Structures are given as C-alpha cells and as structure tokens.
Amino acid sequence: MQQRLALFDLDGTLVDRRSAFSDAVVGVCRTHGFGSEVEAWLLTELADRAGPGSFLRVCEAFALTEPAAELWQTYVDQMAAAVSCRPAVLEGLARLREGGWTIGVVTNGAADIQRAKLTATGLADLVDGVAVSGDLEIRKPDPRLFRLAAGRCGHDLTEGGWMCGDNPGGDIGGGQQAGLRTIWLRGRPWPAHVDAPDYTVDDVLDAIGILRTHDHRR
C-alpha cells in the first residue's frame, strides 16, 4: 500500500508566479522612484529566479543608494500582495486532506519569499510541511529536498508518494530520483533525459483529481 503523501511544486503549479511577477517589479520601482531602465533590468534579472543577490547587483549596476536588503524586502512584500492561488485549488487541497492525504510543498527559491507566498495565498493553512531550497541551499532535482519535505510532513519516502509539478527536470526528474510517482503539468518542453511521468495533465486540479481517485496501490 502506497502512503497518501502528495508533494507539490509552488510556482507555476499551485500559484501563478508569472502573472504576479511584473506587478511586483513595477511595485518595487514605483515605491522607490526607479525609472524604466531599472524596471527593465529587474524584469530580466528576476524572470526565472529571484533572490537577495539580484538586488545587490542592481544597486551596483545603477549606483542606487537604497540598501539592497530593503529593496529585496519590498519585492517580497509586493510579490506576496500580487500572487494568488485559485479558490478551486485551495478547495481541492482541502478535500485531499479530508480524504486522509498529507500535503507538502517542495520549492526552489529564497525561503522568505516562498513562505510569504504560502501565507498570502492561504496555502500555508493547507500544507503539512514545506521544504524550500533556500533553507539549506539544496535545489530540485536533488532528492534530498524531497526527503526533507516528506520528513517535515511526518513521513519518509520508503512507502512512496507523489510529486506534482510543471518543471520536467526539477519536479518530475527529481521526484523520480526520490522514488515518487509523478504528475506533470504540461507546458515546458520535455527533455530527452527525463523519464516520462506517470500522468500528464493541463491543470493542477486534474492532478488533484487523479490523487483523489487513485487506488493508492503500486
């Protein structure tokens, strides 16, 4: 019998980072009175990965007088205000938990901003454990991050579980290395070196539906 442990990616899976990202960058620039050149630089620099170091670099590139730590905190606050999780996803996770599932989040990123997103969207109240790469500087697809998430959920991975995410290498490949069954949210190109997922879906709600109806046996 496979344990009812479901691990989820955060950005691009449970929350829509892409739609919130530009609003957050614009908010930083408006708050501090930065012009279009700084805004364009930040939109490029932070597009795939954001961290405090990005704001050290922007301060150096444009000779800004604001402390980099202050700019980073403004970005964290703006992102938390802009990011959202659809009510149907929150409801789906709540039903999973009611059905006896343990839910964890495995996410790459700086710890403060990822946890701010979880809190702002209401996801923090629906997950049992979180592993953020910034906690220990371990990034997906490293299977240790998945084991850490399972441990924080009160489980280990000897009895398996599931990983759901949109990144073929980080989420699916990493989940496979950790011994998890996998559900991929279609969108990014699929690399040849990653084995096919157990399921492919177009929406995280479809993934939740698979988990709810699965017989949980290997």
ROSEZA-962129 format. One line per 4 residues: for each residue x, y, z of N, C-alpha, C. Coordinates in steps of 0.2 Angstrom, whole numbers, plus 5000, padded with zeros to 4 digits. Example, Ala and Ser with C-alpha at 12.3 -4.5 7.8 and 13.67 -1.06 7.14 Angstrom:
# ROSEZA-962129
5066 4972 5039 5062 4978 5039 5066 4984 5039 ~ 5064 4989 5035 5068 4995 5036 5064 5000 5039 .
This chain:
# ROSEZA-962129
5004 4994 5000 5000 5000 5000 5004 5006 5000 ~ 5003 5011 4995 5007 5017 4995 5004 5022 4999 ~ 5008 5026 5003 5006 5031 5008 5003 5037 5004 ~ 4998 5040 5007 4994 5045 5004 4998 5052 5006 .
5004 5052 5002 5008 5058 5003 5009 5062 4996 ~ 5006 5068 4996 5007 5072 4990 5011 5078 4990 ~ 5016 5078 4987 5021 5084 4987 5019 5088 4980 ~ 5019 5095 4981 5018 5099 4976 5023 5104 4975 .
5025 5106 4969 5029 5112 4967 5024 5118 4969 ~ 5028 5124 4970 5024 5130 4971 5023 5134 4965 ~ 5028 5138 4962 5027 5142 4957 5026 5139 4950 ~ 5020 5141 4947 5018 5138 4941 5014 5131 4942 .
5013 5129 4948 5009 5123 4950 5003 5125 4954 ~ 5005 5127 4960 4999 5129 4965 4998 5137 4964 ~ 5003 5141 4963 5002 5148 4962 5004 5150 4955 ~ 5002 5156 4953 5003 5159 4946 5008 5164 4947 .
5015 5162 4948 5020 5167 4949 5021 5172 4943 ~ 5020 5169 4937 5021 5173 4931 5016 5180 4931 ~ 5010 5179 4932 5006 5185 4932 5007 5190 4937 ~ 5010 5187 4943 5011 5192 4949 5018 5195 4948 .
5022 5192 4944 5029 5195 4944 5030 5202 4941 ~ 5027 5203 4936 5028 5210 4933 5025 5215 4938 ~ 5019 5214 4941 5016 5218 4946 5021 5220 4951 ~ 5024 5215 4954 5029 5215 4959 5035 5220 4958 .
5037 5219 4952 5043 5223 4949 5041 5230 4949 ~ 5035 5231 4946 5033 5238 4945 5032 5241 4952 ~ 5029 5237 4956 5028 5240 4963 5034 5242 4966 ~ 5040 5238 4966 5046 5240 4968 5049 5247 4965 .
5048 5247 4959 5051 5253 4956 5047 5259 4957 ~ 5040 5259 4958 5036 5264 4960 5037 5266 4967 ~ 5038 5261 4972 5039 5263 4979 5046 5267 4980 ~ 5051 5265 4976 5057 5268 4977 5059 5274 4971 .
5054 5275 4967 5055 5280 4962 5060 5278 4956 ~ 5061 5272 4955 5066 5270 4949 5063 5271 4943 ~ 5067 5272 4938 5065 5273 4931 5064 5267 4927 ~ 5063 5267 4920 5061 5262 4916 5067 5257 4915 .
5073 5260 4915 5079 5256 4915 5080 5251 4920 ~ 5079 5253 4926 5080 5249 4932 5074 5243 4932 ~ 5068 5246 4930 5062 5241 4929 5064 5236 4924 ~ 5067 5238 4918 5068 5233 4913 5074 5228 4915 .
5078 5230 4919 5084 5226 4921 5081 5221 4926 ~ 5077 5223 4931 5074 5218 4936 5069 5213 4932 ~ 5066 5215 4927 5061 5211 4924 5065 5205 4921 ~ 5071 5207 4918 5076 5202 4915 5079 5197 4921 .
5082 5201 4926 5086 5198 4931 5082 5193 4935 ~ 5076 5195 4936 5071 5191 4941 5067 5186 4938 ~ 5067 5186 4931 5062 5182 4927 5061 5175 4930 ~ 5067 5171 4930 5067 5164 4932 5069 5163 4939 .
5073 5167 4942 5075 5166 4949 5076 5172 4953 ~ 5073 5173 4958 5074 5179 4962 5077 5178 4969 ~ 5082 5182 4971 5085 5182 4977 5088 5188 4980 ~ 5090 5189 4986 5093 5195 4988 5099 5197 4984 .
5103 5192 4981 5109 5194 4977 5107 5198 4971 ~ 5101 5197 4968 5099 5201 4962 5099 5208 4964 ~ 5097 5210 4970 5096 5217 4972 5103 5220 4974 ~ 5108 5216 4976 5115 5219 4976 5117 5220 4970 .
5116 5216 4965 5118 5218 4958 5115 5224 4955 ~ 5108 5225 4956 5105 5231 4953 5108 5237 4956 ~ 5109 5237 4963 5112 5243 4966 5119 5244 4963 ~ 5123 5239 4962 5129 5240 4959 5129 5243 4952 .
5124 5240 4948 5124 5242 4941 5121 5249 4940 ~ 5117 5251 4944 5114 5258 4943 5116 5263 4949 ~ 5121 5261 4953 5123 5265 4958 5118 5268 4963 ~ 5113 5263 4965 5107 5265 4969 5110 5266 4976 .
5107 5271 4979 5108 5272 4986 5104 5268 4991 ~ 5099 5265 4989 5094 5261 4994 5098 5255 4996 ~ 5097 5253 5002 5100 5246 5004 5097 5241 5000 ~ 5101 5236 4998 5099 5230 4994 5094 5226 4998 .
5095 5225 5004 5091 5222 5009 5084 5225 5009 ~ 5083 5231 5009 5077 5235 5009 5073 5234 5002 ~ 5077 5234 4997 5074 5233 4990 5071 5226 4990 ~ 5075 5221 4992 5073 5214 4992 5066 5213 4996 .
5066 5216 5002 5060 5216 5006 5054 5219 5003 ~ 5055 5224 4999 5050 5227 4996 5047 5222 4990 ~ 5052 5219 4987 5050 5214 4982 5046 5208 4985 ~ 5048 5206 4991 5045 5200 4994 5038 5203 4996 .
5037 5209 4999 5030 5211 5000 5026 5212 4994 ~ 5029 5215 4989 5025 5216 4983 5023 5209 4980 ~ 5027 5204 4980 5025 5198 4977 5020 5195 4981 ~ 5021 5195 4987 5015 5192 4992 5009 5195 4991 .
5009 5202 4989 5002 5205 4988 4999 5204 4981 ~ 5004 5202 4977 5001 5201 4970 5000 5194 4968 ~ 5003 5189 4971 5002 5182 4969 4995 5179 4972 ~ 4993 5174 4968 4986 5171 4970 4986 5164 4969 .
4982 5161 4973 4980 5154 4972 4973 5153 4970 ~ 4971 5150 4965 4963 5150 4964 4960 5146 4969 ~ 4954 5149 4971 4950 5146 4976 4948 5138 4975 ~ 4948 5136 4968 4946 5129 4967 4952 5125 4969 .
4958 5128 4968 4964 5124 4970 4964 5123 4978 ~ 4963 5128 4981 4963 5128 4989 4957 5123 4991 ~ 4952 5123 4988 4946 5118 4990 4949 5111 4988 ~ 4952 5110 4982 4954 5104 4981 4959 5101 4986 .
4964 5105 4988 4969 5103 4993 4965 5101 5000 ~ 4960 5105 5001 4957 5104 5007 4953 5097 5007 ~ 4950 5096 5001 4947 5089 5001 4952 5083 5001 ~ 4958 5084 4998 4963 5079 4999 4964 5078 5006 .
4965 5083 5010 4967 5082 5017 4961 5079 5021 ~ 4955 5080 5019 4949 5077 5022 4949 5070 5020 ~ 4952 5068 5014 4952 5061 5012 4958 5057 5015 ~ 4962 5060 5019 4967 5057 5023 4974 5058 5020 .
4975 5062 5015 4981 5064 5012 4985 5069 5016 ~ 4992 5068 5016 4996 5073 5019 4999 5077 5013 ~ 5000 5083 5014 5002 5088 5008 5008 5091 5010 ~ 5013 5091 5005 5019 5095 5006 5020 5099 5000 .
5025 5104 5001 5027 5109 4996 5034 5108 4995 ~ 5037 5107 4989 5044 5107 4988 5045 5112 4983 ~ 5049 5117 4985 5050 5123 4980 5057 5126 4980 ~ 5060 5127 4974 5066 5131 4974 5064 5138 4975 .
5069 5142 4978 5068 5149 4979 5071 5151 4986 ~ 5071 5158 4987 5073 5160 4994 5068 5159 4999 ~ 5070 5157 5005 5065 5155 5010 5060 5160 5011 ~ 5062 5166 5012 5057 5171 5015 5052 5173 5009 .
5053 5173 5003 5048 5175 4998 5044 5169 4997 ~ 5046 5163 4997 5042 5157 4996 5037 5156 5001 ~ 5039 5157 5007 5034 5157 5013 5030 5162 5013 ~ 5032 5168 5011 5027 5174 5011 5021 5172 5006 .
5023 5169 5000 5018 5167 4995 5013 5162 4998 ~ 5016 5157 5002 5011 5152 5005 5007 5155 5010 ~ 5009 5160 5014 5005 5163 5019 5000 5168 5016 ~ 5002 5172 5011 4997 5176 5007 4992 5173 5004 .
4993 5167 5001 4988 5164 4997 4983 5159 5001 ~ 4985 5158 5007 4981 5154 5011 4983 5146 5011 ~ 4989 5145 5007 4991 5138 5006 4994 5136 5012 ~ 4997 5140 5016 5001 5138 5022 4996 5135 5027 .
4990 5136 5027 4985 5133 5031 4983 5126 5029 ~ 4985 5124 5023 4983 5118 5020 4988 5113 5018 ~ 4994 5115 5020 5000 5110 5019 5003 5108 5026 ~ 5006 5102 5026 5008 5099 5032 5016 5100 5033 .
5019 5102 5028 5026 5103 5028 5029 5106 5022 ~ 5034 5110 5022 5037 5114 5017 5045 5113 5017 ~ 5047 5112 5011 5055 5112 5010 5056 5117 5005 ~ 5060 5122 5006 5062 5127 5002 5070 5127 5001 .
5072 5127 4994 5079 5126 4993 5083 5131 4997 ~ 5081 5137 4998 5085 5142 5002 5086 5140 5009 ~ 5082 5136 5012 5084 5133 5018 5091 5131 5019 ~ 5092 5126 5014 5099 5123 5015 5103 5123 5009 .
5101 5127 5004 5105 5128 4998 5105 5121 4994 ~ 5099 5118 4995 5099 5111 4991 5093 5113 4986 ~ 5094 5112 4979 5089 5114 4975 5086 5107 4971 ~ 5080 5107 4969 5077 5102 4965 5082 5102 4958 .
5083 5097 4956 5081 5090 4957 5084 5086 4962 ~ 5088 5089 4967 5091 5085 4972 5086 5081 4976 ~ 5086 5074 4976 5081 5071 4980 5081 5072 4988 ~ 5087 5075 4990 5087 5077 4997 5081 5082 4999 .
5080 5086 4994 5074 5091 4996 5068 5088 4996 ~ 5066 5083 4992 5060 5079 4993 5060 5075 4999 ~ 5065 5072 5001 5065 5069 5008 5064 5074 5014 ~ 5067 5080 5013 5066 5084 5018 5059 5086 5019 .
5056 5087 5013 5048 5089 5013 5044 5084 5016 ~ 5046 5077 5014 5042 5072 5017 5043 5071 5025 ~ 5049 5072 5027 5051 5072 5034 5047 5078 5038 ~ 5046 5084 5035 5043 5089 5038 5035 5088 5038 .
5033 5083 5034 5026 5081 5034 5025 5075 5039 ~ 5030 5073 5042 5030 5067 5046 5030 5060 5043 ~ 5033 5060 5037 5034 5054 5033 5041 5053 5031 ~ 5042 5047 5029 5048 5046 5025 5046 5043 5018 .
5051 5042 5013 5049 5040 5007 5049 5033 5005 ~ 5050 5029 5011 5051 5022 5010 5044 5019 5007 ~ 5039 5022 5009 5032 5019 5006 5030 5024 5000 ~ 5034 5027 4997 5032 5031 4991 5028 5037 4992 .
5025 5039 4987 5021 5045 4987 5021 5048 4980 ~ 5019 5054 4980 5018 5058 4973 5021 5064 4973 ~ 5023 5066 4967 5026 5073 4966 5022 5076 4960 ~ 5020 5082 4961 5016 5086 4955 5020 5092 4954 .
5021 5094 4948 5025 5100 4946 5025 5101 4939 ~ 5027 5107 4937 5027 5109 4930 5034 5109 4927 ~ 5039 5108 4931 5046 5108 4928 5048 5100 4927 ~ 5050 5099 4921 5051 5091 4919 5057 5089 4923 .
5063 5093 4923 5069 5090 4926 5068 5091 4934 ~ 5067 5097 4936 5067 5098 4944 5061 5094 4947 ~ 5055 5095 4945 5050 5092 4948 5049 5084 4947 ~ 5049 5083 4940 5047 5076 4938 5054 5071 4939 .
5059 5074 4936 5065 5070 4937 5067 5069 4944 ~ 5067 5075 4948 5069 5075 4955 5064 5070 4959 ~ 5058 5070 4957 5053 5066 4961 5054 5059 4959 ~ 5056 5057 4953 5058 5050 4951 5064 5048 4955 .
5069 5052 4955 5075 5050 4959 5074 5049 4966 ~ 5069 5052 4969 5067 5051 4976 5062 5046 4977 ~ 5060 5042 4972 5056 5036 4972 5049 5038 4972 ~ 5047 5044 4970 5040 5046 4970 5037 5044 4963 .
5030 5043 4963 5026 5043 4957 5025 5051 4955 ~ 5024 5052 4949 5024 5059 4947 5018 5061 4942 ~ 5016 5067 4943 5011 5070 4938 5014 5077 4936 ~ 5014 5078 4929 5017 5083 4926 5012 5088 4923 .
5012 5095 4925 5008 5100 4922 5011 5102 4915 ~ 5008 5100 4910 5011 5101 4903 5012 5108 4902 ~ 5017 5110 4898 5019 5117 4896 5026 5118 4894 ~ 5031 5116 4898 5038 5117 4896 5040 5111 4891 .
5045 5112 4887 5047 5107 4883 5050 5101 4887 ~ 5049 5095 4885 5051 5089 4888 5058 5087 4886 ~ 5063 5087 4891 5069 5085 4889 5070 5077 4888 ~ 5074 5075 4884 5075 5068 4882 5078 5064 4888 .
5082 5067 4892 5085 5063 4898 5080 5062 4904 ~ 5074 5064 4904 5070 5063 4909 5064 5058 4907 ~ 5064 5053 4911 5059 5048 4910 5052 5051 4910 ~ 5047 5048 4907 5040 5050 4906 5037 5050 4913 .
5033 5055 4915 5029 5055 4921 5024 5049 4921 ~ 5021 5048 4927 5015 5043 4927 5009 5046 4924 ~ 5008 5052 4925 5002 5056 4922 5004 5063 4919 ~ 5001 5065 4914 5002 5072 4912 4995 5075 4912 .
4995 5081 4914 4989 5085 4915 4990 5092 4912 ~ 4984 5096 4911 4985 5103 4909 4983 5107 4915 ~ 4981 5105 4921 4979 5109 4926 4980 5105 4933 ~ 4982 5109 4938 4984 5106 4944 4977 5103 4947 .
4972 5105 4945 4965 5102 4948 4964 5095 4945 ~ 4967 5094 4939 4967 5087 4936 4971 5083 4940 ~ 4977 5085 4942 4982 5081 4946 4978 5079 4953 ~ 4975 5084 4956 4972 5083 4962 4966 5078 4961 .
4963 5078 4956 4958 5073 4954 4961 5066 4953 ~ 4966 5065 4950 4970 5059 4950 4971 5056 4957 ~ 4974 5060 4961 4976 5058 4968 4970 5056 4971 ~ 4964 5060 4971 4958 5058 4975 4955 5051 4972 .
4956 5050 4966 4953 5044 4963 4957 5038 4963 ~ 4964 5039 4964 4969 5033 4963 4968 5028 4969 ~ 4969 5022 4967 4968 5017 4972 4974 5016 4977 ~ 4979 5020 4976 4985 5021 4981 4989 5014 4981 .
4988 5010 4976 4992 5004 4976 4997 5004 4971 ~ 5003 5001 4972 5008 5001 4967 5006 4997 4961 .
